[in-house]
Amino acid sequence: MKSRFILFAAPVLAAAHLAAQNTNIPYGSNPAAGKYYDIRGFRMYCETYGNGPPLLLIHGNNGSIGSFAHNIPYFAKKYRVIAADSRAQGRSTDNSDALTFEMMADDEAALLDALHAHSAYVIGWSDGGINGLLLAMRHPEKVIKLAVTGANLRPDASAFAPGVWQDAKTAYDAGKDRPRKTDKEKNDWKLFLLDWNQPHIALAGLRSIRCPSLVICGDHDLISIDHTVKIFQNIPEGALWVVPQSGHATLVEHADEFNRVVDDFFSKPFRGGH
């Protein structure tokens, strides 16, 4: 029987240290580090920092590279950090009518190929966590180790904390018949529908993930703890970290602790085994 481990971090007050981590570098708008790549029919904007083994960062819905401003400085000290704007978000363009998480996971794999990175460590937040899980499922050779925070497997109420799905339904009902004239309005609705209708990841799919994977949520996350535990339980080499006194933004609200714990998970041998 394979042993597993669960991490429950002590509460930390990271705010005093954020200023030291968050430099004046304009992450997400840094021409010294940024470049566009032609990826699977769209232009994907990417910034790279540091040297070492590749580390891919995947942001959440309607986010950007700037979402990782509190994390890039830490990880760039020992990794080659690859941070990109997902399609239809940030500076990355996309003219398609609809999005899927599978499409975006394939984008990330193609980006690694374009950067001549055979494989990478991966951190995904929220929708980026979903993309990370699918990347590990669809392109297992690309992921060395995985850390996902605030990810869900399905778009129904059972995946979320009380009230979250109901609020989304109210927004959907209010917006479904509203005319959208500008490109931004159309794009924002496309991103909303992505989370309203998706993902659809079976537990059996998680069992195909072969890389060690740290599954994270806040104890006051948008995603329910029970749902997060199910993700952890179905990844063969899974570990769980429920971050106390944290909402959905674990990697911002507890940046120092998040950076250290994830780096330790990446750096040390996985403690599971048969």
N, C-alpha and C positions, 0 to 999 in steps of 0.2 A: 504494500500500500504506500502510495507516494505521500510524503509529508508535505505540509504547506505552512506558510507563515503569514501572519497578519500584523500589520503595523498600525498602532494607534499612537499618534504623536502627541506629546505634551503640548498644551497651548503655548504659543510664543507671541511676543509682541514685536513683529518684524518692522513696524513702521519706522523705528529709529534708524534702521539700517538701509532702508530703501534709497535714501539719497545717495549713499555711498555706492550703491549698485547702479543706479540710474544716472548715467553720465549725460552730457549735453549732446551726445550723438543723436541725430534725428532718425531713429529707427523707422523704416518704412518710407523714408524720404531722404535717403542718403546716397547721392550720386557717386560718392567715392567707393561704395560697396555694392551698388545696385546695377542690375542688368536685366534686359528683357530676353526671354527665350521663346522660340516658336515651339509650342507644346501642343500636339494633338489638335491643331486647328485654331488655337488662340495664342495670344501673347501673354506669357506668364512673367510677372515681375518677381525678382528674387534678389535678396541681399545675402552676402556671405561674410562671416567674421571669424577670425582666429585660425588656428592650425591644429591638426590632430585628426583623430577618427571623425568621420562625418556624423553630424547630429542634425536631423531634420525636425523643424518646428512647424506644426500645422495649427492654424488659428481657428476660432469659432465663427459662427454664422455672422456675416456682414462685418467681420473683423479685418485685421490686416497684420502685417509684420509688427506694427507698433504695439500690438497686444502683448508682445514678449519683451517690452522695454526693461522690465525688472529681472529678466532671466538671461538675456543674451550676454551681458557683460560677464556674468559668472561663468557660463559655459564656454564662452570664447577663450577662456584662459587655457583650456585643455582639449577643446574640440574644434573641428571646422564646422561652425554653425551655418546651416542652410535654412534660411527663413524666407518663405514665399507668400505672396498674396494668392489665395485660391481663386479659381476662375469666377468671374463676375463679382469680385470683391477687391477692395483696395485699388491698386493700380493695374490689376490684371483684367483684360478685356474679355468679353464673351457675348456673342450675338445669338446664342441658341435660345430657343423658347422655353426650355426646361432644363433642370439639373438633376443629377442623381449622385448619391454618395459613391457609388461604384465608379462613375465617370471621374470623380475627383480623386479617388484613390489611384486610379490608373494614371491620372495626371502627375501625381507625386512620384510614381515609379518612373515615368518618362523624364521628369525633371532630374531625378538622380542619374539616369543614363546620360542626359545632356551635360551634367556636371562631372561625368566620369567617376561617379561614386557607385561602386558595385553594390554596397550595402551601407546601412546607416543605423545608428540609434535614432529612435523616434519619440517625440513628445507631442501629444495631441490634446487640445483643449476643446471640450464641448463638441461641436460638429467636427472639429479637428481630431477629437478622440474617436469618433465614429470612423472617420477616414483612416485613422491609424489602425483600428481593428481590421477594416477591410483591406488595407494595404498588406497587413500581415497574413490575411487569409488568401488574397488574390495573388500576391507577389512575395511569398515567404522568404525567398532568397534575398530580398531587399532589406529585411528588418533584423538587426542584430538583437536588440532588446527594445521593449516598448513600454512607454508610460502614458496612460490616458487618464484624463480627469474630466468628470462631468459628462461622460458618454452615455448614450442610451441605445437600445436595440430595436425599439419600435416606437411609433408615434402616438400610442394610446395613453389613457390616464394612468394605467398601472405602472408606467415607467417613471412617473413624476411625483414630486411632493404634492400634497393636497392643494388644490386650487390652481395649479400651474396650467394643466390642460384646459380647465374650464376658462381661464383667462384667454388662452390661445383661441378657443372656440368662439368666444365673444368677439375677438379681433377678426377672426375669419368671417363670421356672420356679418359683421359690420363692413367688411372690405370686399367681399366676393363679387358684388355687383357694381362696385365703384369704378367709374371710367379712369383709365390711367393714360395720360397723354405724353408725359415726358419719359425719356429713356431711364431716368433715375427711378421714377415711380414704377415703371414696368420691371426694372431690375430688382427693386426692393420687394415687390410682390412675389417675384420668382424665388427669391431667397426665403421669404416667409413660407411659401408653399412647399419648399424643400423640407422644412422641419414639420410642417403640418401633415404632410403625406408620407414621410419617410423618417427613419430607415426601416428595413425589414430584414433583420439579421436573426437567423435561427440559432438556438443554443448549439445545435450540431455543428454549425459553421465555426463557432468559437472553439470547439474541440479540435479543429484542424490547425489552430495556431500553435506553432512549435517553438516560438521564441519566448524567453522569460518575459512576463508582462506584469507591470505594476498598475493595478486598477485603483483609481483615486476618486473620492468625492468629499465634499464638505459635509459636516453633520447637519448643516442647514442648506443643503444644495437644492437646486431645481430638480435634480434627479433624485429619486428616492434611494435611501440606503439599501433597502431590500433589493431593488433592481440592480444596484451596483454590486451587491454581494453575489447575485446570480451570474453576473458577467465574470467576476473573479472565480466562482466555483466551477465554471465550465471551460476555463483556459487551463490546459494541462500543467503548465509551469506558471501559475498565476500567484500573485501576491496582492494583498488588499491594504489600503491606507485610508482610513476615515479621518479627516482632518478636523479636530475640534475647533469650535468657534469660527467656522468658516462657511461662507456661502458657495456660490458656483465658481467664483474666481479664486480658487485655492492658490494658484501660482502668482497672484497679485497680492491677495490679502495676507498670505503667509510666505512671501517670496523667499526669504532667507532659508526657512525650513524646507520649503518645496525644493529649492535648488540643491540643498545638501542631501536630502533624502533620495531624490531621483538620481543624483550623481553617484551616491553610494550604491544604489541598486544597479546602475549601469556598470560601475567599476568593480564590484565584488562578485565572486561566484554566486550563482543562484543557490539558495539554501534548501531547495526542495530535492527530491530524489526518491528512488524506489527503495 
